[in-house]
Amino acid sequence: MNVLEQDRELAEKIWECGCIYLDRARVAWVAGQFDEAERWVDEFKRCKRDLDELIRKKERHDELMQIVETIRERDIDIMLVMRKGNE
């Protein structure tokens, strides 16, 4: 999973819950309990949104790290840039 290391445990728990919810939705669907199946699908969607957010967080982090690396490669003094931005 492409998430930050500190988010890995949470992401795995969210993923596991999503799997359980999909299984419960399937069981309810087969049993003809359509409202119950829909409830579990909604829970899965919540897990999917949470997991997507952790993935976006990692993507934003990677983009920032790329910017920092580019700044370093060009020997730009980031402290000087920060001071000029605060003037």
For each residue, the residues with C-beta under 8 A, 3 or more apart:
1: 8 11 12 15 51 55
2: 55 58 59
3: 7 8 11 54 55 57 58
4: 7 8 54 57 58 61
5: 8
6:
7: 3 4 10 11 54 57 58
8: 1 3 4 5 11 12
9: 12 13
10: 7 13 14 54
11: 1 3 7 8 14 15 51 54
12: 1 8 9 15 16
13: 9 10 16 17
14: 10 11 17 18 47 50 51 54
15: 1 11 12 18 19 47 51
16: 12 13 19 20
17: 13 14 20 21 43 47
18: 14 15 21 22 44 47 48 51
19: 15 16 22 23
20: 16 17 23 24
21: 17 18 24 25 40 41 43 44 47
22: 18 19 25 26 40 41 44
23: 19 20 26 27
24: 20 21 27 28 40
25: 21 22 28 29 37 38 40 41 44
26: 22 23 29 30 37
27: 23 24 30 31
28: 24 25 31 33 34 36 37 39 40
29: 25 26 32 33 34 37
30: 26 27
31: 27 28 36
32: 29
33: 28 29 36 37
34: 28 29 37 38
35: 38 39
36: 28 31 33 39 40
37: 25 26 28 29 33 34 40 41
38: 25 34 35 41 42
39: 28 35 36 42 43
40: 21 22 24 25 28 36 37 43 44
41: 21 22 25 37 38 44 45
42: 38 39 45 46
43: 17 21 39 40 46 47
44: 18 21 22 25 40 41 47 48
45: 41 42 48 49
46: 42 43 49 50
47: 14 15 17 18 21 43 44 50 51
48: 18 44 45 51 52
49: 45 46 52 53
50: 14 46 47 53 54
51: 1 11 14 15 18 47 48 54 55
52: 48 49 55 56
53: 49 50 56 57
54: 3 4 7 10 11 14 50 51 57 58
55: 1 2 3 51 52 58 59
56: 52 53 59 60
57: 3 4 7 53 54 60 61
58: 2 3 4 7 54 55 61 62
59: 2 55 56 62 63
60: 56 57 63 64
61: 4 57 58 64 65
62: 58 59 65 66
63: 59 60 66 67
64: 60 61 67 68
65: 61 62 68 69
66: 62 63 69 70
67: 63 64 70 71
68: 64 65 71 72 78
69: 65 66 72 73
70: 66 67 73 74
71: 67 68 74 76 78 81
72: 68 69 75 76
73: 69 70
74: 70 71
75: 72
76: 71 72 80 81
77: 80 81
78: 68 71 81 82
79: 82 83
80: 76 77 83 84
81: 71 76 77 78 84 85
82: 78 79 85 86
83: 79 80 86 87
84: 80 81 87
85: 81 82
86: 82 83
87: 83 84
